[in-house]
Every structure is written in C-alpha cells, then in structure tokens.
Amino acid sequence: MRRTELPVSRFHPSPLAAALLVALCAAAPAMAQQADPPAAGAATTLDQVQVTGIRESMQSSINKKRDDTVISDVLSAEDIGDLPAPSLADAIETLTGAASTRDKTGASEISIRGLGAFLSSTNFNGREITNGSGDRSVNFNMFPAELINTVAIYKTQRADIIEGGVAGTIGLETVKPLEYGKRAVQMDLRGSWAEYDKKYKDDDGIGYRGTASYIDQFEFSNGGKLGVSLGIQRLEGSDPEESITSGSTWYACDGRVNVANANCTEPGAAAIAAGTPYYLVPSSRIYRLKQERNDRQSEFAAVQWRPNDVVEVNVDVEHTDRNWYENRSDLSLSNTRRGIINRQVDDNGVVRALSGSTSIDSTSNRYWRNEEYTGGGLNLIVRPSPAWELSTDLSYSHTERLDNERATRLRANQRDTANAIVPGISSGATGYVNYDWAWQGEVPSVYLDPAFDPGNWDAYTGAARVTSSQTENDHQIRAGRFDASFMPESGFFTRIKGGVRASQADYTLRDNTLLTDYDPRVAGDKAAIIAANRACRTAFPQKDFMDAASGNTISEWAYFDPMCLYQSFRGTSDSLLDPSQPDPNNVDITEKTRSLYLLGEFASEWFGLPVTGNVGVRWVKTDVRSEGVRTGLTVLDNGDGTIRLQPTGDFTTQTFKAGNDKLLPSVNASFELRDDLLLRVAGYRAMSRPDISALGAGRTINVNSDASFGNLADALDDISASGNPAAQPLMSWNGDLSLEWYPNPDTLLAAAVYWKQFNGGTATALVDETYTINGQSVTVPVRQQVTTDEDSTLTGMELSATHRFSYLPQPFDGLGFKVSYNYADSDYETQDSRLGEQLASDGTLIPAIVAPAGLSGFSRHVLSGSLYWDVGPFNIQAIAKFRSHYYQDFTGNTAQQNRYYDDNTSVDLRARYRVNKNLSLSLELMNITNEPRVAYQPSYGNFREVVSYGRRAFFGVRYKF
C-alpha cells in the first residue's frame, strides 16, 4: 500500500515580512518598559471609544451609523479584535443586512441586503481591489481581520464613492497610526481544530494562526509627526470536506420512452411545452472526499507623515500569499442517463426514484493553488487653508492565482487485473453496473448490483484518462485620483467637493489542459492500466464517510494514490503542458475607466426640521479592449458547388472594442425629527459591471471536416463564444427611506424600506460578427450572453435592533442582543443556459423547460441575531444567521446551468476572558449545528449535491504590551 502525501508548506519570508519581523522584535522590549506620558494636547481620539467588551463594540457601531452621511453600518477595529472572528467575512457578516456564501472555511463572499456579491463592490482604503476569480467580488479570506481598522457597508451611494455597487459598497480601512495616538505591540496566537480532520487516518491535527502588530508615533523638533503601523500574520490549517454531488450538465428526458441500453432521448422544449412528460437527470452522480490543507502569510505596513499642519502623506502596502493543497477521490456513476426505467417523477420533472445502468469510475485528483495579492498606495493631502483640502491618491492592486491539477480516471471493467470475470458488471468495451436510485433521506440512496464491489481494486481495468491542467488568473488595477474640497463660510452648502479618477484594469486568463486516453483494447494501453492499478492502491483514507447525512448507502470505494497514478502513466509529475499553446477560451482584457464627480454637503432647516446631507453626480466612462483567438480554418472547394472547412491547426487573433458612459446622480438627506430620532431619505442611480472574465473575445468554431455546405455562412453556424466584450453594466434607479431611533447609548431601533429598478438583464442571444476566411468575409450570428433592455424591480425592507439590559440587577445588566432582518422581492429573471428560454438561429423563441432563476445571490429572507453577556473580564456571544435559498452562478462560465443553494442556518459561539489588561484568552466555535450546504440544479428542489464539512473551533491567547 502507498501512503498519500500532501505537499508540506515551508515558511519563506518575503522581504516585507523579514523587515516586519525585525521591527516587531525590536519594539517588543521597549514595550516592557514604562511608556512616556503623552505630550499635552496629544491626540487620544481612539481612547474615547476604546472597546473593552461587547457592549462598547455595540456602542461604537451605533455611534458610527448615526454620524454617517449615508445609510450605512460600521464596524471598528476594536469590534473585530474584541469580537474574534476566524475571517474578515465572518466579522462583516455581523453587520445588519450582510449575508455570505458559507463553506468549510466559514463566511466567504458577502452579499448586501440579500443581493449577490457581484452586485456590490469593495474598496480597500478607498481603492478598488483585484481578485483571482475573474469576477468583481472580493475573496475576504485573503485579508486578515486583525490587520483591518474599519469596515463599513454603505447601502446608499454618494458621488465620491467609486462606482460599481448596485446593492452597496463595502469599505475596508487600515489603521492610521497618528490617529491611533499611542504606542502598541500585540501578539495573538490561535489554534484551529476541524472536526472532520479526525475522520482521516493520516489527519493533520491542530492548525495555528499567529499575528503580530506594532503601532508607534514619533515627534520631531520642527513639529513634524511620523506614525508607523506594521503587521504580519501566518496560518496553517486543514479544511476537510465530503460530498455527494452530480455532474453539472442536466438533460430533460422523454418520460414516455424507456431506452434499455442507451441514453435517454430528449423530446425538446417545444414538445414539452405541448405536454410531453419529462424528467431531469444529470450526466453523472459522484461521491467525493477531499483532504485539504492551506497556509497563508500576510504582511501590512503603513506610514503616516505630517511634516507640518499643511501637508500629510500616507503610504500603505499589503501583501498576502496563500496556498491550498487538495487530495480528492471520486466514485462516479459516470453515465446516469443510460437505461433509465422504473421512474417516479413529480410534475416539475424532479426524479424521486429510478433504476438504470451506468459505468463506474474511480478518479484520483491532486490539486493545488497559489494565490498572491499585492496592493498599496500613496496618498498626499494638502490643506493650504482651513477651507481648502486637496488630495491625490495613486494606487496599485494585483492578484495572481495559479491552479494546477493532476487527475487520473480508472473505469471498472468486466475483466479484472488477472483477466477474471468481475461479478455484477456487463460485457463490452465499457462495462455497466445496474443500480437503483431513491431520494428519500437528506441525500439519495444508491444501491449498486449486490454482486459488484466498488471497493475491489482489481475491477478498475477499463478505459483510463489522464489529465493535467493549469489555469492562471492575473488581475491588475492601476489607478489615480484627485479630489478637492472647499468649505464656504456661509450658504446652503457646508462643503463642496469635486474630483477626477482614472484607472486601468488588465485581466488575463490562461487555461491549458492536456488529456490522454488509454484504451484497454490496445495491448500496450491495457498493460499500462494494470501496472498503474497495482502500483498505486491505497487504503481508503477516511472513515464514516457522509455519516451525518441520512440516506447515504456508500461509505468507501477503491482508492488510488493520485500522484502515483499520474506518474505511472506519464512517467513524470510534470504537467507536460505547452504554455505557448493558444486556446479560444483564454481571456485578455484591458478595461479603462474615467470618472468625474461633483458633490455638495449641506446643513439646513427644512419644514422646521434640522437636515443634513449631500447631493452630487458622478460621470463614468468605461472602455473595453478584449483580445482572443479563434480556430484557424481554410475553405476547400468540393467541386460540386459546395464547400467544406478544414482546421489549419493555427489560431487567428481577433480584437473587440466596446465602451459605455453613465451618469450617476445621488442625494442623501437626514432629518432630525428629535434629538434621538432620525429620518433618512436617499435617491440615486447605481451600476454593477459584468464580471471582467465574461468580457472575453475568444471564439471556438466547431466544424465537421466531412460535412458539405452551400456557402461560408452555413459552414459557420456553430461558434462558441468565451464571452461578450460589449456586455453592458446592470443599471438601477434606487430609493431608500430609513427611520432610526437612538433612545440611549446602548439602544438602536431602525427600519428601512428600499426600492430598486434594474435597467437591463442577461439573456442568451445571437449577435452578428464578421469573419474573414481565405479572403472571404461573412457576417454570421454568434450565440453569447448579452445585456437586455428589459426592466425589473426589487423592493425590500430592513429591520434592526440593538439593546443592552443595563437596568437589570448585576450581573444580568451585562446582557444584550442585536437582531436584524431583511426581506426583498424581485421579478428579475435568469434563464437556464441549456433548459431555459432560448433564441433559435432563425430568431424564434424556444420556450423554457425549467423555471428561470432570479438575481445571482438573491435571497428573499436574511436574518441574523446575537445574544451577548458581558460580566467583568468575561464576555460570551452566541450568533445565529439564516439565509433563504438563492441562485448562485458559476463565475466566468455562462454556459453552466442554474444552481441554487438551499436555506442555510448557522450558529456560532464566541467567548473571551481578560486575565488582566495585557492578557486575554478566547474561544470560537463555528457551525455548531453541523449545517451542510445543500444545492439544487437546474431547478430549485431538484437534487444536485450535499456538502458536509463539520464543526470548527479556534482557541487563542492574546498579549498586549
């Protein structure tokens, strides 16, 4: 037997990390000495809101929300530090109206007011952030919560906020050391435990996360001031996961016909619309285990310099390097639309039970990812007089993600490695196993022919497939902006601001795959399959597979070491890929943005009520240049008046250009009905751009070299597009009304209603494009996803309450709670790419088979609540979050069918004990109820997968010098 090994991560400090470690080590002894008393008049702003418990953190959030000029919710650094969270996303999720897509690492992408992450934008120190997914959302797992000072969710827009968020904008800010106002060194060490790690025979054990930070200020004899902030974090841990899932391609099969030894037939949308019964089946059903390990190293440095009262310079740099390693094994029923009989189907085509015949595969996979983020900027502020402020900001953000995969599939066959008959499997080049499938529990039950043993290594001698792939996402943003503000001595406006901004985003996607098939009917291939099978057998590494899910009937199968299999076939662990090989699916995009804005802030009295607010307009121009390749072809004359196309093996580069400009007006007003009662009104126009990866220009021309055509246009009737460079942003007109009551420092009651009208949607349509082959130009329709001019609306309401029972006798006066609820309704529609409404090549509309989805990430109900208890040095907080089902698209792949995540409820517990003013201990328990992630496809209620990842715990110690 062979033992499966995952790569071992090594700590290789970057130059920035090395510098930070030296500075932190040098600072620590100084902290052991008595600090000098602050000079008279020294800034101590943060001391006024210093958090020593959950109560103070709630007060800080209440005060920041009340003081903001837009409808918002804010979390300070003390909130994140003193309400420990394993990630920045988990901390953000505590804010009213925020919800996340949760997985084994906890919260990940954030949605605002139940809308998808792609409808919101995120800024870091007022700047755009890149990511490695090819979309506009942010991977918050790349940013340590401990190194962030402030998190804000702006639910309405203001002209000086960078455009991009129809749902809202998430703002992240790092600490400014001069505002912090005191010297501090802090060390934080946490252990991490994953429940499902113990299921593995070769478990990873306890992980860790270590964080160190240093903040200091220096004054010079000439009156200048310098502030420095440094931080570093290192973590290692495991993320085990198990699932029962399905292939991503779904078929609507004819419910009138039984096909004994072939795939089911599809009657088509027109026949189904006319009443033909149908049922939905996927291409495959899969049992999957994953043993994952990850490590992350992050560094941060900031310098704030005020040489005098006129000039201020801010410089900050952030860097994160994250690695993720995975061993995966799949047992696949790899043809689950074959020989289907004995069906039980509901009126929506959802199968509850059936019998069939399928091939059986064991696929071993080694996967690893490196993602590196580097960002930073230079900000210069000049205040030539009390009335004027001029600001210039230059920024850079770069994310590079590299994915590597080595996969080997072995298929069960009628003859084993010794050429003996394998019981329970049919004859032929592809062996088939009969099975029954019934969905009665949390997961479907699969009963294979009792004579067939899926754990029999010897049975896997059929067709083999070896795959190596590498995918590189590279996203870079360079930006500059200039802002000027003026405070008039009198008049309606208290401040007038204006500014310009220019940015350039460059994004490339390189996807390279090498696939090799081995046929057991070929003597040499058969020998290679048997040799690899015998050499790479490994005991099934996990126990109690999917034991938490009712209905599961398969707990293990034949497991093979992933890299051993790959090396046995290829003779090397290298990918053998040609990095220079063009691919029509590759993406190369440059997106240039120019914007101007003018904003006026005001304070006046309307209708006898004090009112403050702002009014402004932002103009945005976007230009896209997208470069891709298409298959090279030549036209051959058949001599009979017809032609045929022949691939040349070359590729032709083509460039598409597109652009748009938008005007975004906004107004926010806050009326002081009483000293403790505010009424906020907002109206604005917002935009969310398409995923940058969806703007690709690659075109795959699918041809049959033996087919004949009357003309070139007929020959080019099957072109696949990797994207649409001309896709327009989703626009919306928005209105918000919020009533906020602040009866005391510990209490907030707020209610808001909002309305959004979306101008545009997405649909699959035919777009005319011109191609030149052998000097002959022709314009043909190409199927691609476009932005429509259809209007849709969303209406919603938001309720939130924060309160502490300070009037109860001790120790119960430390009890408090926070609760928020968001409801939204929308008529936006997203058609399924395969079974939804389609536009035929002749322009006619093909009816939908399955119902359309809504907005990606849209949940009708989002509810969160926390109950806390502060008792002297001890505090504890229980947090529950609920999110109703929602449609979640596949990033950068518009051909994937609609996927829905089911209702999800998570419960977490956090506790902290302050031993003294320097030392504190913490405990965090995540996913206490062991809530799985359940998905449906291509319609809600039709089983796709259940993913289970268990509970997690974090226990830590923090020391402040």
N, C-alpha and C positions, 0 to 999 in steps of 0.2 A: 504493500500500500504506500501511496505517496502522500505526504503532508502538504496541504495548501499553504503557501506563504503569501502574505500581503507585503508590499514594499514598506520598508522602515524609513520613517521620515527623520531627517537629521536637521539640527539647528545650525543654519549657516547665516549668521547675522549680516544684514546689509550694512553699507557704510553709515546710513542714518541710524540703524539700530545700534551699531557699535558706539556711535557718538552719544546716543541717548543713555546707554548703559554706563558709560564713563561719567556723564553728567549726574546721573542719579546716584551712583555710588559716591561721588564726591560730595553730593548735597546731603546725604543721609547723616554723616557725623555732625554736620552743622546743626541738624535738627535736634540732636541730642543736647545741645547747649541752649541756654535761655535766649530766646529771640529778643532783639532790641525792641523797646516800646515804639509804637508808631509815632511819626512826627506829627506835630499839631496840624490839624486840618487835613491829615492824610485820608484818602478815600477808604471808606469801610462800607460801601454800599451793600455788598453781599452779606455782611454781618447782620444787616437789618432784616433779612429774610432767610437767615441761616436755618436749615432744616435739621431738627434733631429727632424727628419721628414722623409717622404717617400724618398726624394731624397738621403739622406745619407744612408738609408737602401739599396737602389738600388746600390749605390756605393760600399757598403760593400760586397754585393753579387758578384758584378763584380770582385772586387779585390781577393776575396777568390777563385773564379773559375779560375782566371788567375794563381794564385800561386800554385794550386794543382798539384800533380804529375800524376793524372789520369783524365779522362773525368768526370767532376762532376758539381754539382750545390750545393751551400751552402747558408744557412740562419742563421744569427746570432741571439742571444737572443734579441738584440735591435729590430731586424725585427719583432719578434713575439710580443714583448711588445708594440712597437710603431705602428705596423700594426695589430691591435687587431683582434683576431680570436676566435670563440667560442670553438675551439678544436685544438689540435695539428695537426690532419689530415687536417683541413681547412688551417692551416698555411703551411704545407708541400705541399699542392696542388697548392700553388702559384709558386712553383719551376718548371722550364722547364722540360717537359716530364712526370710530375706526374699527375695522374688521380686517382679518387676514386670511390668507390661504395657509392652513396649518399642515405640517408634515412632521416627520420624525425629529426634526431639529426645532420644533415649535412653530411660532409665527414666522412667516416669510414675507410675501408681497402684501402690501397694505391697500385696502380699499376704503374710500371715504363715503360715508352715508350709504353704504351698501352697494356702491358702484365699483366697477372693476379697476384694478391697478392701472390699466392703460389709460383710464380717463382722468387720472391725477398726475401731478408732476412733483418732483422732489428736487430741492435746491440744497446745496451744501455751502454754507457761508454766503448765501445769495447767488450761487453759481450752479449751472447745470452739472449733472453727474452722468458719467458713462456707466454702462454695464456690459456684461458678456453674453447677454441673451438675445440681443438683436431687437429688443423692444424698448419702450420708453419708461418702463418701471425700474425700480431700483432693488438690487439684491442687498437687503439690510444686513444679511449675515456677513457682509464684507466690512462692516463698521462696528467696532467695539462700543457698547453702550457707555462704558466707563470713561471714554475719551470725548464724549459729546456733552456740551454745556446746556443747550436748549433745544427742545423740539416743539414746533408749532404746527398746527393744522389750520390753514386759512381756508375757510369754507366759502367765502365770497372773494371776489377779485378786486384788485387795486391796480391802477395804471402802472405803478413802478415795480410790480411783481412780474417776473419773467413768465411769459405766456406758456400754455401747454396743459393746463388742468381744467377740464370741464367740471369734474367732481370737486376739485380743490387742489391746494398746494401744500405739500409737507416741507417745512423748513428745518434744516439741521444747522446748528451753530456750535462751534468750538469755543472754549473759554478764552476770554481776553484777559491776559494776566494783569494789566494795570487796573482794570475794573474789579478784579478779584481782590486786590488790595492787601494781600498778606502772603507770607511765605508758607508753602505747604509741601510736604512729601508724603505720599501714601503708597502702601504696598497692600495688594489684595491677592490672595491665593484661594482658589476654589477647586474642589474635587468634583468630578461628574460621574454619575452612575446611570447606565442604561439597562433597564430590566431584561430586555431580550438578549443582551450580551451573554447572559448566563446560559442561554439555550445552546450556545456553541461549545463544542468540545475544546476548541482552541480559542477561548474567549480572550478579549483584550483587557479586561479588568477595569480599574478605575482610571478615568481620564483626569485632566487638570486644565486650569486656566489661571495664568499668573499675570497680574497687571501692576505696573509701577508708574507713578506720575509725579511730576515736580513742577511747582509754580513759584516764581520769585520776581521781585521788583528791585530796581536799583535807581537811586537818585544821584545826579551829578552836580558838581559845584556850580555849573552855569544854569541850573534849574531844569535841565533835561531829565527825562524819566525813561527807563527801559524796563519792559516786562518780558519774561520768558516763561513759556509753558512747554513741557516735554512729557511724552507718554509712550509707553511700549506695552504690548500685550503678546503673550504666546499661549496657545492652547493646543491640546491634543485630546482626541476622544473617539468613540465609536458610535455608529448610527445604524444598528441592525434593523432589518425590515423584512417582512414576509407578506406575500400577497397571493391572491387568486385573481387572475385578470383575463383579458380577452384580447384578440387581435383588434387593430384599430379600423379595419375595413369591414363594413356591415352590408349585408345583402337582404333584399326583400324578396323572399322566395314564394313561389306559387303554392298556395295552400290546397289546390285541387289535385296536385300531382305528387306521386311517390316515385322517386328515381332510385332504384335499388343499388346500382354500382357506379353512380356518377354524381356529380354535383347537382344541387337543386337548380331548377330553372327559374328565371326572373321574368314575370309577366310584363313588367314595365309600368310606369306611372299612369299612363292612360287607362290601361286595363284595370288597375287597382282603383282608380278614380271611378270607373264604371261598375265597381262592385266585386271584382275578383278578390277572394280571400288571400291573405298573405301572412307570412311570419318572418321575423327578423333573426338572422343568425350571423355570427362573426366568422372571420376567416380561420380563427383558432381559439382554443381555450388553454390557459397557461397557469401552471403552479410555479411560483418563483420565490426563491430565497436570496437575500442579499446580506453579505457581511461587509460592512463599510467601516472605513477609518478615515479620519480627517485631521488636518492640522492647519493652524492659521497663525501668522505673525503679523502684527500691525504696529506701525510707529507713527507718531504725530509730533510735530514741532511748530511752535508759533512764537513770533517776536512782535512786540508792540512797542513802538518808539515814538516819544513825544519830545523832540528837541526843544520845543517852546510851546506857547499856547496857541500858535497858529497852525503848526504842521503836525500831522500824525501819520505814521507809516505802520502798516500791518502786513506781515508776511506769514503765511502758513503753508505747511507741506504735510500731506497724508500719504501713507503707503500701506498696502495690505497684500500679503502673499498667502494664498490659500490652496491647499492640496487636498484631494479627495480620492481615495482608493476603494475599489469595489471588486469583490469576487461574487459572481452571480451564477446561479444554476437554475435552468428552466426545464420542467417537464411539460411538453407541449402536446396537446391533441391538435395536430397541425393542419387538419383539413376537416373542419366541423360543419361543413355544408354538404357532406357526402352521405348518400344513402339514408336520408332522414325519413323516419316513419314514426308512427305512434305519437303524434304530436298533440299536446294540449296547449292551446293558444287563446289569448284573450282578444277582445275586439280591437285592440291597438297593435296587434301583431306581436305582442310580448309572449315569448315561449315560457311555459311553466314546466313542461316535461317533454322529452322526445327520446328516440333511440336512433343511433347512427353507427357509422363505420368510419374510422379515422386512422391516419398514420400517427405514430408515436415517436417523438424526438426527445433527446436529452441534449440540451445546449449549454455549454460551459463558456463563461464570459469573464474576461479580465478587463476592467475599465478604470481609467484614472484621468483626473482633471487637474490642471493647474490654472488658477485664475489670479491675476495680479492687477491691482489698482494703484495708480499713482495720480495724485491731484494736488493742487495748490494754487496760490495766487498772491499777487502783490496789490495792495490797496493803499492809495495815497489820498489823504484828506487834508484840505487846506481851508482854514477858517479866517479869511482876511479881515473880517469884522464880525460883531455879534449877529448881524443879519444875514451874512452870506456863508454858505458852505459849498465847497467844490470837491468832488470825489472822482477819482479814476481807479478802475479795477481791471487788472489783467489776470486771466486765469487759464489753467490747463487741466484737463481731465483725460485719463487714458486707462482703458481696461483691455486686457488681453486674456482671452480664455482659450486654452488648448485642451481638446478632448482626444484621448486615444483609446482604442478598443481592439481587443483580440478575441474573436469568438469562433467556436468550433461546434458544429451540429453533427451529432451522430443519430441515425434513424434506426428504429427497430426493424428487423427483417425476419423472414420465415426461417432462415438458416443461421445458426449461431457461429461463434468463432471456430468451433470444431466441425462445422458443416452438419450438425444435428438439427432436427426439426425443433423449432421454438413453439411450444404449445400456445394456442389461443390467437395465432396470427395467420392471416391468409397468405396465399402464394402470390407471386408476381414480383416485378421489379420494385414495387412499393408495397410493403406489407401493411395490411389493415387489421385493426382490432375493433370488434364490436363493443358498444358501450350504451349504457342508459344514463340519461341526464335529467335531474329533477331539482327544481328550485323551490325548496320548502323551508329551509333554515335561513340563517344570515348569509350563507354562501351556498351555491348549488352543490348538490351531491352527484358525483360521477362514479359509476360502477362499471369498471372495465370487465371484459370477459374474465371470469374467475380463473381460467386456465393460463392467462397471461400475467406475468410478474413484472411490473415496471422497474423493479429493483434488480433484475437479472442483467448484470453487465454483459454477459455473453450474447444477449439478444440484439445488441446495437451494432449490427454489421451492415446496415443498409446505406443508402446514399448519404455521403458526408459533404459538408460545406464548411470551408474555412474562410473567414473574413477578417481583414484588417482595415481599420478606418482611422482617419484623423480629421478633426474639424477644428478650424481656427476662426474665432471671432475676434476682431480687432476694432475697437471703437475709441475714437479720439475727438475731443472737443477743445478748440482754442477760441477764446472769447475776450472781448474787451468792451468796457462800457464807461461812459462819462455821465455824471449826474451833477446837477447844480440846484441848490435850494436857496430861497430868499424869504425872509420873514419881514413882512411890511410892518411899519409901526402902527398902522391903523387900517381900517377897512374890513370888508367881509372875510377875506382870506387871511388866515394866520400864517400860512406858509404856502409858497408856490414852488413846485419842483418841476424839473424837466430833465430829459436825458436821452442819450442815444446808446445803442448797443449793436455790436456786430459779432457774429460767431460763425465758425465753420466746423461742421461735424463730418468726419471721414469714417466710413464703416466698410469693412471688408469681411466677407465670409468665404472661407475656403474649405470645401468638403471633398475629401478624397477617399475612395474606397476601392479595395482590391478583393475580389471574390473568386474562389477556386472551388469547383465541384469535383467530387470523386465518385465514380460510378462503380458499384460492386460487380457489375457485369464485365468490367475490364480487369484482367488478372492483376496488373500492377496496382491499380487503384484498390482492389479488394485486399491485397496484401498490406498496403499502407493503412487501410482502415483497421484491419485486425491487429496489426502491430501497435498502432496508437491506442486502441481499446485496451489491450493487455498491459501496456506500459503505464497507463495513466489512471488506473482505477484507484479511487479514494473512498474511504468510508464516508457515509453521509454525515456531514459535519454538524447537523443540528438535530435537536430532539424536540418533541412536542410541536411540530410544525402546524401553525394555524389552529392550535388547540383552543384558542379563545373564541373561535367562530363556530357557531352551531351549523351543522350540515356537512362539514368537511369530512371527506372519506379517504383522502390520500395524504399520508404523513411522511413518506420518503420515496426516493427513486434512485436509479443508478446515477452516481455522481462521479465525475471525472475531473481531474485537476486541470484548470483552464489553460495555464501556460504550458504544461506538459503536452496536452493535446496539440496546441498550436505549433509548438516546436517540433513535435513528432512529424507533422505533415510538412511544415515549411522548412525545417532544418535550421531555423534561427528564430530568435524572439523579435527581430526587426520587422517593421511593417511591410517592407519591400515596395512601398508606395513611391510614385514619381511625383514629387511636389510641383513640378512644372506642368503637369497634365491639366489642360483646361477642362472645365466642367460647366455645362449650361446652368447648373444650379448654384454656381458661385455668384456672389454679390459684391459689387464695388460701387460705392455711393459717396458722393460729396453733396452735403446739404449746407447751403449758405443762408444765413438769416440776418436781416437788418431790421431794426426796430427803433421807433421814436415814441416818446410819451410826454405828456403834459398833465400835471396833477396839481390840484389846489386843495389844501386843507382849510377847513373853516370852523369857526365857533361863533354862534349867534343865538338869537332867540326867535323861534317860530311858534306862532299860536300861543304865545305866552309861556313857552317851554324852552329851557336851555337845550341847544342842539350842537353837536359836533360831528364832523365827518369829513369826507373828501369826495371830489368829483374829478374825473380825468378821462383821458382817451389814450389808447396805445395803438400805433400802426405797426403792422408786422408784414414783412415781405420775405418769402421763402423761395429759394431757387434750388432745384434738384438736378444733379447730373448723375446718371446711372449708366454704368458700363457693364456689358455682359457679352457672352459668346453664344453663338448658335452653331448647330451641326453644319459642317461644310457639305455641300451637295453639288452634283453635276447632273445636267439633263441629258438623257440618252434618247435618241430617236429610234423608235421601233420599226420605222419604215412603212407602217401601215396607217399613218395619220395619228398614231398615239405616241405618248412618251412615257418614260419611267424615270424615277430618281434613284441615283446611286450615291451613297455616302462616300466622301473622299478621304475620310479619316482626319481631315483638318477641321479647324474651327474658325469662324468668321467673327471678328469683334464688331459689336454694334453699340452705339451710344444713344441714349434717350435723354432729352432735357424737358423739364417741366417746371412750373412755378405758380405761385399764387400770392396775393396780398390781401390782408384782412384788417379791418378796423374794429377795435375792441373798446367801446365806451364802458365806463363804470361809475357808479355813485354809491356811497355808503353814508348813512346818517344814523346818529344815535341820539334819541330824545330822552332827557332826564325827566321822567314823569314825577319821580320823587327822589329824594337822596338815595334811596335804596332800590329804585325801580327804573330799569332802562328798557326802552323800546328801540330796536334796531331795524332799519329798513335798508335793503340793498337791491340794486338792479345792475346787471352787467351782461356783456357778451363774452363768451369764452371759447376756446378752441383746444382740441386734442389732435395731434398729428398722428398719421398712421405709423405703425411700427417701422423703424428705419430699415429692418431686414425685408419688409414687404414691398420695398421700392425697387427690387431687383429687375434687371433688364435681360437676364438670360432666357433663351428660348430653345427648347428641345423640339426638333422637327422629327416626328415619328413617321418612318417610311417603311414600306414593304417593297424591297428591290425587285420583286417579281410582278408587282401589280402594274397595270397599264392605266393611263389617264388621258383624257381628251385634251387637256390643257394644263398649264402650270398651276393655275388657281385651284383646280380639282385635286392636284397632287399635294398641295399644301393645306389640306383640310384637317390635319391633326397636329396642332402645335401646342405644346405645353409651356406656359409662362411661369417663370420663377417669381414674378412679382409685377407690380404696376407702378412705374415711376411717376405717373400722372395722378395717382390716388390723392384725393383732396382731404384736408383735415375735417374732422367732425366738429361742426359749429353748434353753438347753443345760445339761446337767449335765456336769461335766468332772473328769477326774482326770489328774494328771501325776506321773511319777516320773523323777528325774534323778540320775545319778551323775557327779561331776566330780572329776578328778584334776589337781592343780597341783604337779607334781614340782619345778619351778623357775620363776623369774620369766618365762622365755621359752616355757613349755610349758603347754598345756591339752589334756586329753583329756576329752570329755564324751559321754555317751549318755543319751538320754531316750526314754521311751515315754509316749504320751498317749492319752486316750480321751474322746470327746465323744458324748453322746446328745442329739440335737436333738428338741425337743418342738414339732412343727409344721413345716409346709412350705407351699408355694404351689401353688395349683390354680385352674383356671377353673371357676366355679360360678355358679349362679343365686341371687341374693339378692333377697328381696321388698322393694320400695319402693312408697310410696304417692304417687300423683299426683292433683292436682285440676284438672280442665279444665271450664270453664263451670259451676262449682259442683258437678260430679260427681266424687267421689273413688273411686279404684280402686287396688287393690294388685296389682302385676304383678312378675314376676321380671325382674331385670336381670343380664345376664352381666357378671361382673367377677372380678378376681383376688382370692382370699381366702387367709387363713392356715388351714391344716388342723390337725387334732389328731393327725395321723399322726406316729409316732416313727421316727427313723432314726439311725444311728450312724456315727461316724468313728473309726478307730483309726490311730495313726501312730507312727513312731519318728524320732528325730533324732540324728545323729552329727556331731561336730565335733572338729577337732584343729588346734592351733596349735603351731608349733615352730620354733626357730631353731638352726641347726647351729653353735653357739658353740664347739664342741670341735674344729672343723676348723681347719687352719692358715690364717693370713691369706693372701689377702683373702677366702677362702671361708667364714670364720666369720661373714660378714655375710649368708649365705644363709638363707632361712627360707620357711615356707609356712603357709597357712591353708586348710583344706578343710572343707566341711560338706555334709551330705546329709540330705534329709528325704523320708520315704516316708509316704504316707497312703492309706487306703482308706475308701470311704464307700458306703452304699446309698441316699443321698438322691437323689430324682428330681425333675427339672423337665420337665414336658411341653411339647412344642412347641405354640405358641398356635394353629396352624392345622391341623397334621397329627398332633398328639399326641392323647392321650386327652381326650375332651370330655364335658361333661354336656349332654344334649339338653334341649329346652324341656319335655319331658314327664318329665324326671328320670331317663331311662335313660342308660346309659353307652355312649358311642360309642368303639370301640376305636381305639388308636393306629395310625397308618401308619408313622411313624418312631420309632425308639427314643428314650426320654427322655434328657435330659442330666442331669448331676449338679448340684452346687452351682455357682453362678456364680463363676468364678475358681479353681475347684478343680483343682489339678494333682497327679497321683499321685506324680510324682518331681520334686524340686527339688535341683539340685546346683550348688555354686559352689566355686571354688578360686582361690587366688592364690599365685604364687611371686615372692618378692622378694629383692633383693640390695642390702644397704647397704654401700657402700665409701667410707668417709670422707665427703666432702661430696656424694657421688653416690649416688642410690638409684634403682632401677628396679623396677617391679612389673607382672607380667602377670596379668590377671584373666579367668577364663572362667566363664560361667554357663549352666546348662542348665535348662530348664523343660519338662516334658512337656505334651502338648496339654490344653486346658481349654475349658470352655464359658464364654463371655463374653456377658452380657446387654446389652441396649441400655438405657441409663439413662433412666428415666422413660417408657419406651414398652413396656408389657407386651404389646402386640399384635404386636411384631416376633417373627419366628421364631428358633429356636435357632441360635446362631452359635458355631462352635468355632475356636479358634486352634491351629495345629499346633505340634509340638515346636519349640523355639527354642533355639539355641545362639549366644551372643555372646562375642566375645573383644575385650578392651580392653588397652591398654598405657599405663602412666604412668611418667614419669621426671622427676626433679628434680635440679638441681645447685646447691649452695650456694656461690656465688662467695666470699662472706665472711659475717660474722654479720648483715649488713644486706641483702645482695642475693642473690636466688635466681632461677633460670630453670627453666621447666617445659615439658613436652610431654605431651600426651594424645592418643592415637589410639583412636577409638571404632568399633566394628563392623568390625574389621579384615577379617573374612571376608566382608563384604558380605552378611550374612544377611537375606533378605527376611522379611516377615511373611505367613504363609500362613493362609487361613481357609477353613472349610467351612460348608455350610448346606444343608438343615436337619438333616442327619445327618453325623456325622463321616466323612470320606472322600469327601464329595460337593463338588466344587469350587465355591467362592464367589469367592475373589479371591487374588491375589498382589500385595503392595505392596512396592516396592523404593525405597530412599532413599539407598543408598550409604554410603561411609565419611565420617567426620568427624575433624577434627584441631583441637586447641587448643594454642596456644603462648603462653607468658606470661612476664612478668617481675614480681617482687615485691620491694618495698623496705620494710624495717622501719627506722624512725627510732629 
